[in-house]
């Protein structure tokens, strides 16, 4: 799922779908942003796949479950821990979680072109090393 997400983020969200995704790279006033439409698209796709595959428990069911698990993990890490859209947890203290936050911060320092770190769970080594040097 991480590789699939990386490709979608780099080539679609920072490509032809930039007008939707750019709302995530700017600070808006409201709780929701146009970029949240991707959550609805991915969630709807997962639900459809689960429903289509539940009777036979075939590949569609399991792909839908994988998308759902990835989406829930992404939501907790990205929206709750990193962007703090919901204040459920304190800022991360774990080295890996801090590195994820730093990589995402670097991603937001750029706009459409020259962006870095399109994934979320796989952190480029330089952010792990930088985090280690701060302590």
C-alpha positions, 0 to 999 in steps of 0.5 A: 500500500505504501508504494501505491500511495507514493505513486498516487501522491507523486504522480497524480496529487502533485500532477493532474490533481494538484488543484485539489491537493494543493489545499493540503499544502496551504493553511486554511481556516476550516477543519476540512480542506478540498484535499479531504475528497481523496479520503472519500475516494479511497474509503469508497473504493475500499468499501466497494471492494469489500462488498464485492468480495465479501461473499467469496472472501476473494481478492477484492475483499482482502484488497479492500481490507488492506486499503482500509487498514492503511487508511486508518493507520495513515489517518492516525499518523498523518492527521492526528499525530503530524498535522494535529487535526485532532488532539488525541495524542501528544507530539511524538517522542519516538525516533521513528515517528519524529523522523516521519514528522520531519520528512512530512514537514520537508514535503510541505516546505515545497509545493508541486515541483521539487517535493520530497518524501511522498510516502508516509511510513517509509522514511528516507534515511536522511531523516532518521539520521538527522533525528538521531543527530538532534538527540 
